[in-house]
Each structure stands twice: as structure tokens, then as C-alpha cells.
Amino acid sequence: MIGGIPMKTRLTLPALLSAGLLALTVLILGAANPEPPFGATPEPPPQPPKPLAPHVPVTWKAGFARATITPEKLIWMSGYAARKKPAEGKVQDLFAKAMALEDETGGRFVFVTLDLIGVPQGLRWRVAKRAEEQFQLPPERLLLNASHTHSGPEPWRRAEPPTEEQLESQKTRDSWEYTRDLEEKMVAIIGDAIGRLEAARITFGHARCGFAMNRRRDYSLPEGHPNANKAPNPDGPVDHAVPALRIEAPDGALKGVLFGYACHNTSLGFQNYCGDYAGYAQEYLEANREGFQAMFLMGCAGDQNPYPRRSGVVPGVTDLELAMQHGRSLANAVEMALTVNPRGVGGGIVAGYEEIDLVYADPKKPNHPYPVQVVRFGKDVTLVALGSEVVVDYSLRFKKELAGEADVWVAAYSNDYTGYVPSLRVLKEGGYEAAAGHAEDVEDRIASKVRDLYEKTARP
Ligand SMILES: [Zn+2]
């Protein structure tokens, strides 16, 4: 015995080293040749995907383009008023992505999706004007949508450029420079996507995803009810649909997907650039597919938040991990939508776009030119795209009102970003999403323009 350790088992340095080496070798070999768990048989390797809808005629052309829009500098971020400092880093790149479609008659439509807080109305106007001048794309045939990530830069929101005086602020200079650069990139990718139009087959499918929950309290509960002042509301209105437009090459190779979900993109509240759950969903969908573009179209998420939300709710799970988890859930739902019951989409595109006056209860507050867009893909898919932060009631209403032969898809955060748009119900209840003080006809005005454009875009 030496020092309490039996002589025979005393560990010398060389013995320790060789034992460590042996353990490492076992570990490496084990990783290379994983033994199936006891009693399990090995799984066959994944098979290459098969063309899903070869029976659907190839009647379209489609083209894709993208640009990285992560700011080159660490500038002020958007979404939370409580932020006291600019961004400190990046955990994921932000993208602008374009998809151009052309039907059999040569009619075109271009979607541009952005990993950004919103689409400032002035930016929409400038990009639409330039796309019309440079690519002869009529404004009603351009849809700009933002993912509402709260981990992106603050764009310049006003229609007019900043004044000399405003430009004295570094924050304003950064925001304006970023927005001008963004405009150039958006116009460029619209042109690139049109320039890359190639024969394509389009199908539509949908699935469901459940992490969005109505974030308002239940205003129908009587005072004194134990849940009267509690939010979120697990029984509140939601739209869990995940619609997906699937674009494949004539040989069946998947080229792109445009998918939607209605939920605030707010898993994160940190100081880094990131696409949040919508950024991760796109990243995961693109991960194992060469030359494939996944694009996210935000739905009527005004009163919807992702849950579980924020650190400490799930033991040991960070906000970033929650963003990835929700991204994975959504990507899984999109994979379902891509594979289940594909519906052939044909018949060509007809689109309508108008800006209506939204009126406020305070007569001194000027009316707002509010964009409403309706896009019909033949008799197969009808897409309603509304501006700003629309609550989920609109989605549920139009899906019911326009229900018929075509699948109905309702997007918000499109072509404008000027705050919340409540339904009459939410306006009457009050609370955060009703604070802009819209007049009580807000829902009526929007609904009657949707109906009007729906009728105008009908094919005989
Ligand atoms: Zn919001």
C-alpha cells in the first residue's frame, strides 16, 4: 500500500494516457459504426424523393432569386421599444427572396419575402414603381411580405426621406442607408427572378402547426373569474393552417415553396440579427435540398405569439433554442403540406390591388392609405394579402366568406407596416392591438374591399 492505494492498481501517467487513448478510440469507432440499440434492427438509408404530382401538367414558369439583407453594421434593431442599444452580433443571416411566376398567357406575378420587421409603405411604393418601369410588372402583380422578426434592423418607415436635421442622428443615418440598400437589393432580385423563369409545375397543399396561441386575455370571462385577467388564452381564436405552394421542375425536382403561418415572430428578444422561428423554418427546409428556395409569408398574426416563450419556461432551454424548436415544428408542417394530397394549380393568375382609406375615431388623425390585395391562381388558390399587423379574426372570416372551389390563404404584414389592425371584436374589447384608435368601420371597410377585389378578379 502506498498512500492508501494498493500497489497493483496505482495509476501512473503512461497508464492514464493509454487508457484515455483507448477510450477515445472506442468513442471514435463507436461514432463511425453506431451499434443499434439492443433489440433494434438497423433502418434502411433514406430513398431519393419521388416526383409527387407527375399527373399535373407543366403549365407554369417559375424563377427564384435571393439577396442577403443582414446589415453590414451593428445598427439599431426593431420590434421592442425597450431596447437601449444597437445590435451586438449575428446568429443567422437575414434574406430577401423573390419568386417570379408566369402563367400560360404570359401573365406574371412576383412574391418578395423579407426577414424583416415589416414592409414600410414608402419602400413598397418605390419598389413597385421601379419594378413597373424596369420589368413592366404591374403594381397589383407584386406582393411584398415581411416575417416580422424582432431580431432584425430598424428600417426607415416614413414615405419621405429623412431631412438634413434628422440625418444628424447616427441611428437615422444607419436606418436610411440600410433601407436604400434594401430597396436596391429588392429591385435586383425581382429582375433576377424574372430573368430565371423556367418551366414548372405548381401544386398546393396544407397542414397544421400548433405553437401559435392567442396572446390576448379572454375578454368574455366575467370579472372575478380566476382566468379573467390571464393571457395568453389557450381557447382564443387561432389559425393553425400552414398553406404551401409547391414549385417543381418538369422532372420532379423540387425548386421552391412559399409557405405561411400566423404567429408573431418573437421567440427572441436578444441583441443579435436572426430570422427567429421563420428564419429557422426556412433554413431547415433548404438544408438538404440543392438549388431550392423556401419562402415564408406571414399570416394574420397580430394577436398571436409563439409558445412556450422565453427562457426559464422550459428548464434549461434558451430563447434561441425555442426559436429553433418552433422553426423545426413549422418546417415539419411544411414538409407535410408538401407531400399530402397535392392539388394541381392551373388556370393563370389574376390580381387586384387597391389602397383604401382607414379612418380613426379621432377626426384630427389623418386617414391611412391601406393596401388590400387579392390574387387568384385560377380556380385553385385565392390569396388575400393585407397590410400591417392584422389580427387573426380576418383570416378566419375570409376563409369562411370566400370558401368555395378554391383554397383560401390569408396573409398580412404585406405591402405596408403601420401598426395593428383590429377586428371590430378586438376594437370593442380594447387592449394592446386596439390602441391605434381605428374607427368602428375598420373591419367593414377592409372586408368590403376584399369582396370587391375578389369579384373583380373572378374569371368567367
Ligand atoms: Zn407585432
Boltz pocket constraint, residues with backbone or C-beta under 6 A from the ligand:
constraints:
  - pocket:
      binder: B
      contacts: [[A, 148], [A, 264], [A, 302], [A, 389]]
      max_distance: 6.0
